[in-house]
């Protein structure tokens, strides 16, 4: 199947983490839950597509509007889920960059409670 858009080796994707394709993230869980509740048959596929884009490129107004329409929630709800995911990602990055034991312990507790 041909790749539409830039491929994984293109300079536009510098810094792309391949784990994002299957990484369980707060936004992916939120999106899957909302799309499933809305009766969207391809909820898992849409979550796989939008969750990495949310972290790597961010979501533009059109994408956020589409997600709001498909999920039946407000634009602000999509924005809140996006911001929560970026906040979780930021904490994960800080932990990787500066592993302080107290922060590590708190972050592990947070991760344990989100599953």
C-alpha positions as CSV (number, residue, x, y, z in Angstrom):
1,X,0.0,0.0,0.0
2,X,1.5,3.4,-0.9
3,X,2.1,5.9,1.8
4,X,0.1,9.1,1.3
5,X,2.1,12.1,2.5
6,X,5.6,12.1,3.8
7,X,7.2,8.7,4.6
8,X,8.8,7.8,7.9
9,X,12.3,8.5,6.5
10,X,11.4,12.0,5.1
11,X,13.0,15.0,6.9
12,X,9.4,16.3,7.8
13,X,9.2,13.3,10.1
14,X,12.5,13.9,12.0
15,X,11.9,13.0,15.6
16,X,9.0,10.7,14.7
17,X,8.7,7.9,17.3
18,X,7.5,4.7,15.6
19,X,6.0,3.6,19.0
20,X,3.4,6.3,18.6
21,X,1.7,4.1,16.0
22,X,0.6,1.7,18.7
23,X,1.2,3.6,21.9
24,X,-1.6,3.8,24.4
25,X,-2.1,7.5,25.1
26,X,-4.8,9.4,26.9
27,X,-6.0,11.0,23.6
28,X,-6.2,7.6,21.9
29,X,-8.3,6.1,24.7
30,X,-10.5,9.2,24.8
31,X,-11.0,9.2,21.0
32,X,-11.7,5.5,20.8
33,X,-14.2,5.7,23.7
34,X,-16.0,8.7,22.1
35,X,-16.1,7.2,18.6
36,X,-17.3,3.9,19.9
37,X,-20.1,5.6,21.9
38,X,-21.1,7.5,18.7
39,X,-21.4,4.2,16.8
40,X,-18.4,4.8,14.6
41,X,-17.5,1.4,13.1
42,X,-13.8,2.3,12.5
43,X,-13.2,3.7,15.9
44,X,-9.9,1.9,16.4
45,X,-8.6,2.9,13.0
46,X,-9.4,6.5,13.5
47,X,-7.8,6.5,17.0
48,X,-4.7,4.9,15.4
49,X,-4.6,7.7,12.8
50,X,-5.3,10.7,15.0
51,X,-3.5,9.9,18.3
52,X,0.0,10.0,16.8
53,X,-0.9,13.1,14.8
54,X,-2.1,14.8,18.0
55,X,1.3,14.4,19.6
56,X,3.6,14.9,16.6
57,X,1.9,17.5,14.4
58,X,-0.9,18.7,16.6
59,X,-4.4,18.9,15.3
60,X,-5.6,21.9,13.2
61,X,-9.0,23.5,13.5
62,X,-10.4,21.3,10.7
63,X,-9.2,18.1,12.3
64,X,-10.5,19.1,15.7
65,X,-13.9,20.1,14.1
66,X,-14.1,16.8,12.3
67,X,-13.3,14.8,15.5
68,X,-16.0,16.9,17.4
69,X,-18.5,16.1,14.7
70,X,-17.7,12.4,14.5
71,X,-17.7,12.0,18.3
72,X,-20.7,14.2,19.0
73,X,-18.8,16.4,21.5
74,X,-17.9,20.0,21.5
75,X,-14.9,21.5,19.9
76,X,-13.8,22.5,23.4
77,X,-14.0,18.9,24.6
78,X,-11.7,17.8,21.8
79,X,-9.3,20.6,22.7
80,X,-9.4,19.6,26.3
81,X,-8.6,16.0,25.4
82,X,-5.7,17.2,23.2
83,X,-4.3,19.4,25.9
84,X,-4.5,16.6,28.5
85,X,-2.6,14.3,26.2
86,X,0.1,16.8,25.4
87,X,0.4,17.5,29.2
88,X,0.9,13.7,29.8
89,X,3.4,13.6,27.1
90,X,5.3,16.6,28.5
91,X,5.5,14.9,31.9
92,X,6.8,11.7,30.3
93,X,9.5,13.7,28.4
94,X,10.5,15.6,31.6
95,X,10.8,12.3,33.4
96,X,13.0,10.9,30.7
97,X,15.2,14.0,30.6
98,X,15.5,14.4,34.4
99,X,14.7,11.3,36.4
100,X,14.3,12.5,39.9
101,X,13.2,9.6,42.2
102,X,10.3,11.6,43.7
103,X,9.0,12.6,40.3
104,X,9.6,9.0,39.0
105,X,7.5,7.6,41.9
106,X,4.7,10.0,41.3
107,X,4.7,9.4,37.6
108,X,4.7,5.6,38.0
109,X,1.7,5.9,40.3
110,X,0.0,8.1,37.7
111,X,0.7,5.6,34.9
112,X,-0.5,2.7,37.1
113,X,-3.8,4.4,37.8
114,X,-4.6,5.3,34.2
115,X,-4.8,1.6,33.1
